[in-house]
Amino acid sequence: MNTFLDVMLADPCPPCLMWLPLLHRMASVEHVCHPVVCDACQVRSFTGFRYKCQRCTNYQLCEQCFWRGRTSSTHSNEHEMKEYSSYKSPTKQLAHSIHKSLRCVPMPNRSTHPIFPERPERPLDLANIVPMTPTTSRRRPSEVMNDWTSQMLPGQYPYPSVLPKDRSANVEENVNERTLIARLEEENGEMMREMEMLKQQQELENTDEQLDGLRERKAQLEDKMRVMQQTRRQLMQQLEVLMSELNVSYFCHVMDSL
């Protein structure tokens, strides 16, 4: 067992075991789908690893094209590539970056009082608390409330009757962030719909071009068939003339023999 552990934990790892991490990563990304277009084979979505060029703008390859060295446009195999085993939506990345940048902005009205945990670190010993006497219970409610607030344990604060301004500012900031994220998602959806409409228009244009080609081919075949029918008609006329000449010559030959 010690020998096995020494071999497995050795640095560097034995060459015969260096393929194990790669095999594990390949198995983990086997069913991971990347909804992007490979710039080499133009496939619209693929599974496995995704490779992005660090020099070309938004140039991505699937694992098949990357391993086989396929390239397109100005990309070269000498460019540095980054490997991805997952896909994150650009909308979520943008929303996360905006939310992160807004959280870094200092708030002038932010409270500086310490934040205490919801539960005390040590359980409180309530055995020595003296119950309220009848004289204190007969006092006015305002005095009871004042005594309650003055006898609170260290680290405890009464619930405020009015929300502080910094909390309302935080709520307003959160609402503004959500509104901005919703507007960005709506704009992204409109862009995707416009791209889909352009794609459908392009497919319709390609279909019209194919129909024009088929109509032109049909016209050519009809012209060829018309020429063939005219040639057939001429051949039939020539055949009838030859048959009549043969009949006349045969009749003359018979008459001469008689």
C-alpha positions as CSV (number, residue, x, y, z in Angstrom):
1,M,0.0,0.0,0.0
2,N,2.8,2.4,0.9
3,T,4.5,1.7,-2.5
4,F,1.3,2.3,-4.3
5,L,0.7,5.6,-2.5
6,D,4.3,6.7,-3.2
7,V,3.9,6.0,-6.9
8,M,0.5,7.8,-7.1
9,L,1.7,10.8,-5.1
10,A,5.1,11.1,-6.7
11,D,6.0,14.5,-8.3
12,P,6.3,14.3,-11.2
13,C,3.7,11.7,-11.9
14,P,4.8,8.5,-13.7
15,P,4.3,8.9,-17.5
16,C,2.0,5.9,-17.7
17,L,-0.5,7.7,-15.4
18,M,-0.4,11.2,-16.9
19,W,-3.4,10.4,-19.2
20,L,-5.8,9.8,-16.2
21,P,-6.6,13.5,-15.6
22,L,-7.2,14.0,-19.3
23,L,-9.5,11.0,-19.5
24,H,-11.4,12.3,-16.5
25,R,-11.8,15.7,-18.1
26,M,-12.9,14.2,-21.5
27,A,-15.5,12.1,-19.7
28,S,-16.8,15.1,-17.7
29,V,-17.3,17.3,-20.8
30,E,-18.6,14.6,-23.1
31,H,-22.2,15.8,-22.8
32,V,-21.5,19.5,-22.3
33,C,-23.2,21.5,-25.2
34,H,-21.7,24.8,-26.4
35,P,-24.4,26.8,-28.4
36,V,-21.8,28.6,-30.5
37,V,-20.6,28.3,-34.1
38,C,-17.3,26.6,-34.9
39,D,-15.4,29.0,-37.2
40,A,-13.6,26.1,-39.0
41,C,-16.4,23.5,-39.8
42,Q,-19.3,26.0,-39.3
43,V,-21.3,23.6,-37.1
44,R,-23.9,25.6,-35.1
45,S,-23.5,23.7,-31.8
46,F,-21.1,21.0,-30.5
47,T,-20.2,19.0,-27.4
48,G,-16.9,18.4,-25.7
49,F,-14.2,20.9,-25.3
50,R,-14.3,24.5,-26.7
51,Y,-11.2,26.4,-27.7
52,K,-11.1,30.2,-28.0
53,C,-8.3,32.1,-29.7
54,Q,-6.6,34.7,-27.5
55,R,-5.5,36.8,-30.5
56,C,-8.4,36.6,-33.0
57,T,-11.6,38.3,-31.9
58,N,-14.3,35.9,-30.9
59,Y,-12.7,33.0,-32.8
60,Q,-13.8,29.6,-31.4
61,L,-13.2,26.0,-32.5
62,C,-14.7,22.6,-31.6
63,E,-12.4,19.9,-30.2
64,Q,-12.4,18.0,-33.5
65,C,-11.2,21.0,-35.6
66,F,-8.6,22.0,-32.9
67,W,-7.1,18.5,-32.6
68,R,-6.9,18.1,-36.4
69,G,-5.4,21.5,-36.9
70,R,-8.3,23.0,-39.0
71,T,-8.3,26.8,-39.3
72,S,-10.0,29.5,-41.3
73,S,-9.7,33.2,-42.1
74,T,-6.6,34.8,-40.6
75,H,-6.3,32.3,-37.7
76,S,-3.2,30.3,-37.4
77,N,-2.3,27.2,-35.4
78,E,0.5,29.2,-33.8
79,H,-2.0,31.4,-31.9
80,E,-2.5,30.9,-28.2
81,M,-5.8,29.0,-27.5
82,K,-7.8,28.8,-24.2
83,E,-9.7,25.6,-23.4
84,Y,-13.2,25.8,-22.0
85,S,-15.2,22.8,-20.5
86,S,-18.4,24.8,-19.9
87,Y,-20.5,27.6,-21.5
88,K,-21.8,30.7,-19.8
89,S,-24.3,33.0,-21.5
90,P,-23.0,36.4,-22.4
91,T,-26.1,38.0,-20.9
92,K,-25.4,36.4,-17.5
93,Q,-21.7,37.4,-17.7
94,L,-22.7,41.0,-18.5
95,A,-25.3,41.1,-15.7
96,H,-22.7,39.6,-13.3
97,S,-20.1,42.1,-14.2
98,I,-22.5,45.0,-13.9
99,H,-23.7,43.8,-10.5
100,K,-20.1,43.3,-9.4
101,S,-19.1,46.8,-10.6
102,L,-22.1,48.4,-8.9
103,R,-21.3,46.7,-5.6
104,C,-17.8,48.2,-5.7
105,V,-19.2,51.8,-5.7
106,P,-19.0,53.2,-2.1
107,M,-22.3,54.3,-0.6
108,P,-22.1,57.6,1.4
109,N,-25.1,56.8,3.6
110,R,-23.9,53.2,4.4
111,S,-24.1,52.4,8.1
112,T,-20.9,51.7,10.0
113,H,-22.3,49.9,13.0
114,P,-21.0,46.3,13.5
115,I,-23.0,43.4,12.2
116,F,-23.7,40.7,14.8
117,P,-24.6,37.1,14.0
118,E,-28.2,35.9,14.1
119,R,-27.5,33.4,16.8
120,P,-25.2,34.0,19.9
121,E,-22.0,32.1,20.0
122,R,-22.6,30.9,23.5
123,P,-26.1,30.0,25.0
124,L,-27.4,32.5,27.4
125,D,-27.8,31.5,31.1
126,L,-31.4,32.6,32.0
127,A,-31.4,31.0,35.5
128,N,-30.5,34.2,37.4
129,I,-33.1,36.5,35.8
130,V,-35.4,37.9,38.4
131,P,-39.1,37.9,37.4
132,M,-41.0,41.1,37.2
133,T,-42.6,42.3,40.5
134,P,-46.3,43.4,40.6
135,T,-45.2,47.0,41.3
136,T,-43.2,47.2,38.0
137,S,-46.1,45.5,36.1
138,R,-48.5,48.3,37.3
139,R,-46.3,51.0,35.8
140,R,-47.2,52.9,32.7
141,P,-46.5,51.2,29.3
142,S,-44.0,53.9,28.3
143,E,-41.9,53.3,31.4
144,V,-42.0,49.5,30.8
145,M,-40.8,50.0,27.2
146,N,-38.0,52.4,28.4
147,D,-36.9,49.8,31.0
148,W,-36.9,47.1,28.4
149,T,-34.7,49.0,26.0
150,S,-32.3,49.9,28.8
151,Q,-32.1,46.4,30.2
152,M,-31.3,44.7,26.8
153,L,-28.2,42.5,26.6
154,P,-25.0,43.8,25.0
155,G,-25.1,43.4,21.2
156,Q,-28.9,43.6,21.0
157,Y,-30.8,46.6,19.6
158,P,-34.5,47.5,19.5
159,Y,-36.3,47.1,16.2
160,P,-36.5,50.6,14.6
161,S,-39.9,52.0,13.8
162,V,-38.7,53.7,10.6
163,L,-36.4,52.1,8.1
164,P,-33.0,53.8,7.8
165,K,-32.2,55.8,4.7
166,D,-29.3,53.5,3.7
167,R,-31.6,50.4,3.6
168,S,-34.1,52.2,1.3
169,A,-31.1,53.3,-0.8
170,N,-30.0,49.7,-1.1
171,V,-33.5,48.6,-2.0
172,E,-33.6,51.2,-4.7
173,E,-30.2,50.2,-6.0
174,N,-31.3,46.6,-6.2
175,V,-34.4,47.6,-8.1
176,N,-32.3,49.6,-10.5
177,E,-29.9,46.7,-11.1
178,R,-32.8,44.3,-11.8
179,T,-34.4,46.9,-14.2
180,L,-31.1,47.2,-16.0
181,I,-30.6,43.5,-16.2
182,A,-34.1,43.0,-17.5
183,R,-33.6,45.7,-20.2
184,L,-30.3,44.1,-21.3
185,E,-32.0,40.7,-21.6
186,E,-34.9,42.2,-23.6
187,E,-32.4,43.9,-26.0
188,N,-30.5,40.6,-26.3
189,G,-33.8,38.9,-27.1
190,E,-34.6,41.5,-29.8
191,M,-31.1,41.0,-31.3
192,M,-31.6,37.2,-31.4
193,R,-35.0,37.6,-33.1
194,E,-33.6,40.0,-35.7
195,M,-30.8,37.5,-36.4
196,E,-33.4,34.7,-36.8
197,M,-35.4,36.9,-39.2
198,L,-32.3,37.7,-41.3
199,K,-31.5,34.0,-41.4
200,Q,-35.0,33.1,-42.6
201,Q,-34.8,35.8,-45.3
202,Q,-31.5,34.5,-46.5
203,E,-33.0,30.9,-46.6
204,L,-35.9,32.3,-48.6
205,E,-33.6,34.1,-51.0
206,N,-31.6,30.8,-51.5
207,T,-34.9,29.0,-52.2
208,D,-35.9,31.6,-54.8
209,E,-32.5,31.2,-56.5
210,Q,-33.1,27.4,-56.6
211,L,-36.6,27.9,-58.0
212,D,-35.2,30.2,-60.7
213,G,-32.6,27.5,-61.6
214,L,-35.2,24.8,-61.8
215,R,-37.5,27.0,-64.0
216,E,-34.5,27.6,-66.3
217,R,-33.7,23.9,-66.5
218,K,-37.4,23.1,-67.2
219,A,-37.4,25.6,-70.1
220,Q,-34.3,24.0,-71.5
221,L,-35.8,20.6,-71.3
222,E,-39.0,21.7,-73.0
223,D,-37.0,23.3,-75.8
224,K,-35.0,20.1,-76.3
225,M,-38.2,18.0,-76.3
226,R,-39.8,20.3,-78.9
227,V,-36.7,19.9,-81.1
228,M,-36.8,16.2,-80.7
229,Q,-40.5,16.0,-81.6
230,Q,-39.9,18.1,-84.8
231,T,-37.0,15.8,-85.8
232,R,-39.2,12.8,-85.2
233,R,-41.9,14.3,-87.4
234,Q,-39.4,14.8,-90.2
235,L,-38.1,11.3,-89.9
236,M,-41.7,9.9,-90.1
237,Q,-42.3,11.9,-93.2
238,Q,-39.1,10.6,-94.8
239,L,-40.0,7.1,-93.8
240,E,-43.5,7.4,-95.5
241,V,-41.8,8.7,-98.7
242,L,-39.4,5.7,-98.7
243,M,-42.2,3.2,-98.1
244,S,-44.3,4.7,-101.0
245,E,-41.2,4.5,-103.3
246,L,-40.6,0.9,-102.3
247,N,-44.2,0.0,-103.0
248,V,-44.1,1.6,-106.5
249,S,-40.8,-0.1,-107.4
250,Y,-42.2,-3.5,-106.2
251,F,-45.3,-3.1,-108.3
252,C,-43.3,-2.2,-111.4
253,H,-41.1,-5.2,-110.9
254,V,-44.1,-7.5,-110.6
255,M,-45.6,-6.1,-113.8
256,D,-42.4,-6.5,-115.7
257,S,-42.1,-10.1,-114.7
258,L,-45.6,-10.8,-116.0
